[in-house]
Each structure stands twice: as structure tokens, then as C-alpha cells.
Amino acid sequence: MASRFGAAQVLLASNRGPVSYTAGEDGALHAKRGGGGMVSGLSAIGPDAGALWVCSALNEGDREAVRRGVGEDGVRMLDVPAEVHSDAYNGIANSVLWFVHHMLYQTPLEPVFDQEFRRQWASYETYNRAFAEALAEEAAEGAAVMVQDYHLTLVPGMLRELRPDLRIAHFSHTPWAPVDYFRMLPDDIAEKVLRGMLGADRLGFLTHRWADAFTACAEALVGGLGETRIGVHGLGADADFLRARSHEDDVAERMAVLREEIGPDRKTIVRVDRTELSKNIVRGLLAYEELLASRPEWRERVVHVAFAYPSRQDLAVYREYTDEVRRVAEAINARFGTDGWTPVLMHVEDDFARSLAAYRLADVALVNPVRDGMNLVAKEVPLVSDEGCALVLSREAGAYEELGEDAIVVNPYDVVGTAEALHEALSLPPDERAERAKRLAAAGTALPPSRWFLDQLDALRG
Ligand code: G6P
């Protein structure tokens, strides 16, 4: 539970928090803890040192937890009304801002900024204000506040007005759109997003490319950055955690099952994603199909292990994409599969231990997003794979800035080119593959989550 108001020295704000609740049949609430960079980052400081994570209730279980006063030290969950959250999260954040920054609009999926959008925008403002007010209440004099991502772009500006004494940072985990694409947003909204973020002392981005795009938008639309400083912090994989976790028993059990499903003497191409349009899963499957069509020598000798976990299923466009992914995988299996060989092994229920099992078995990791803030899978698979895998990597992923030299790089729209890259990756001599994987793992773990977090905190307090 939140401790006394006005006591927190370091505050984190994000839509999704480190814990989520579901109500059981008996009415009891069950907590599920999430992992990830921010959890390990913030635990490097801990609630004893006055760290507080402010997040939103995301579902009925969470709302019930807030009402019953159930919670954890160092976490304050906001009881945002379901409709306000849905407008802000589904409507504005994941339909509009996500689509702008990932440049996902294309005919016939084009933005229509109508009255419904205006209504949702008002909820987005309400939602952001709820965060700003909670943070203003909890923060000690001069505290550091670290606001996360596109759900909360207005918080820095709102909080600055309420509490001019605070040090405020905002970090974007997504790409940032180029000016010509960003200004697709109605002028007043584009300006509010930029001015909201520029209420921060520091803005953080995952790569120079996204930081430069933001700067260009600020210069073109609101006369520049003003006093706000920009920093680039390329979040890396958590090597210690992943190495240990991937050698636990449940992972070994799932490896045995997967080995059985894959069959003997076959190579594996592994991908693990949330099922989400920017991940480009359909073109990845089509590239694999092209590989089997144009290079018949790989038939029966390779399996594509594709884990595509459900994401944002309240939105039709994400649901339809999920269906399409499944259809394309089934079509490939129908076209090429034989009695003893299933070309695409797809799983859709989220299972972290099984993901790690696939990582360990990977000969090739396929990471081909059309656009991605970073993509940690690209950093994780070469690190975890038992034999050291090859990496086929989109040049549009943030990770390309750090991993481009040792990956086999693709244009994510080029299906034939991606098929050729898969062939090249499968054909790499074992020594070279292992050498490259070693360098990829080193580059991909250069900035572990705890240092990523503490660097930003130091810079903010600096
Ligand atoms: C991206 C965003 C995160 C978000 C995650 C999962 O990585 O940058 O802020 O938490 O996707 O998406 P979800 O909508 O499930 O929180």
C-alpha cells in the first residue's frame, strides 16, 4: 500500500504496473507479479528507500483490489473508471499513438479524427490527470519522477504545474514518428502531446533515431526543445536473470516437449512476439513459406517455432491480425506438411518457460518488425540459445543500432529478401554462428535493466 503522502523520493508512473489481480471463484483476490526491466530497475532502489510505483487498475480484479485496500508496499494503483481507461488505453494509446509511432496506418486502415476521437481524447486527458494528481500527492519535496511511455505523454506538463519543485523525466519505449507522419494528428493534439512531454526536465529514448525524430517534431511544431534535455538509453537484456531462469526445471521439461514436436535432426527458426501488427508476423511466415518453396532442400529439415501471444484483444484490429497470423500458419502447414513434419509450430498461450525453452533450442532467431522501439527478443535469444543462434533482424528495430553488425539484416517488407536471409542464417558455419552469437549477446547485455534505470535517475538528479 502507499505509505504516507509526500514521502516518496523516487516515483515511477506507467499504465501497466508490476502486479495485477484476478478474483477467484471464492471471491479471493490472486496477485500475479510481472517481470521486466522496470521491475528490476526499481527494485534496485526499493520501497525502503522511498520508491513508489504509480500504475493504473487495468481490469475488474485490479479495481476490486483498490476498493478492498489490497496492495503491495511501494505500489499505488489508481482506480480509474473502466470507460475512461478503455478510451485512453484502447482508443488513444493503442489505436492512435501506437499506430502513429509505428507508422501502421495504411489504406484501408486510416485514421479518422472525428467526434469519437475527441471524446476519447478527453478521457486520455482525464486519465493523465489522475496520474499527475496522484504523483503530486505522493512525491516528497524535490523528488524524482520517472514517467513511462505513450500512455502518459501529458503527465510531465500537468505535474510540472502542480509541483514545480519536482525533477521529472519521461521515457518512450516506442519509436518516435518522423515529422511528416506525426503531423497526421490534428494540430492541437500534436501540440498537446509535445508540450506535455516537454514539461519534463529530461526525455529518454531507446535509440538516437527516435530521439532525433522527437527533436525534429519539437522543432517543426512547437519551436524546439526549450529547457528539456534528451538522453538515449538503450535498454539491454538481463543476462543474470535470463541465464538462471532458462536453466530451471520447468524450462527443461518444455524443451523435451518441444524437441519431440520438432522431430530429430531439424533446424529451428524461433520467433516470440506479442501478436501485434508492428511485429510483422504475417510477413515473417510468408518469408518462411518462400524459403520452403524456393529452397526445397530445407523441406523436412527445418521447423519454424512461432510463439504469438495474444495482446490488446479488446481492439478489433488486433483480433483480426491474430486470426490472420493463425490462418497463414495453417495454410503453410497444409501446403507443405507431411506425416512426420509440421513446418510451423505455433503456440498462442503465453508461457514464459516455454519461450525460454524455444530460445535455448534456436538455430535462428527471426525478429522482423516493421518498426520497433528496441525489441528485447533480438537481444535475448542469442544470449540464451544453447548452441549460439544466428539472428535475422529488421533494420527498423531499435536493436539494429546495437546489433546490426553481427545480425543478418533485412528490410521487413521484403519477403523474398527475408527468405534469403533465413537461408543464409540456416547455412552459417557453426563456428561463425557461435562467434557472432557471442558478440550479439555481449552487445545485447551492455546496459542491463538496473543500470539503465539508475543511469536515468542519476542524469535526472544530476
Ligand atoms: C510496449 C509498450 C509498453 C507496454 C507493452 C505491452 O512494449 O511500450 O508500454 O506495456 O508494449 O503492451 P500492453 O498494452 O499489454 O501493456
Residues whose N, C-alpha, C, O or C-beta is under 5 A from the ligand:
A	BS01	G6P	R16 D149 H173 T174
